[in-house]
């Protein structure tokens, strides 16, 4: 087994071990922290597919994260109030129904945004994706039916067959299982012919075109899959907090997801887990001490970019940046 594969498994195993030790010692709050890391890492896995393997520096992935959250909250609130949705469709509190809906809606948004954004490149692509995310952010702010800028709460976590989702460990197990599945899908995709084509478009689009592979549809498919994974993460995050707000669509959230990927290692399979874990650890340790703890994150990010461009996982492996 390759060293990087062993490291990927070890990083995921450490997250699970942390949650189990926290539960065994009665630290339920720490289990919730592990759940938050798993969910945000899942969003990072989604962005990493587009950024790390496709070279698509999107600053608007919070849009898909927020869409997943709003789909979850809207379906749950309508079910709780016994109010039908559009066309008389009922709401639901079943996770197995909510997840596909959240992923489909996020995927449709990814298809539209990707189709309109991928005609640009470089800083223009960054700004276009940011603009779309901000449009959806302000749409959520100006949507009073679902809380507007105050957000939307639902008071009972959605249900999963045979599982008490209100208990910390079972909900962590659900989130960790979905994270593992996303990692497996990402690994299979990046090692497939599609993944090789995607990486080729990142490295040299003109040469890829000369071989008969059109970069646009390859990138668009990767962008849509990336959006769907982020939508799933947003759904889980809304369930974790039993609340969603326009802040989940803001450029701050897009930046945080990108920080997870860069800290952990761009193009590294388990990089988002390492990055999210470091970010959340700094938040928990330094947040109560100073309101300016993000300044330290900025310094750490600068050091990573300058001296360890392969991120934390690359530093452990003592390798350079992926690709």
Order of alpha helices (4+ residues) and beta strands (2+ residues): alpha-alpha-alpha-alpha-alpha-beta-alpha-alpha-alpha-alpha-beta-alpha-alpha-alpha-alpha
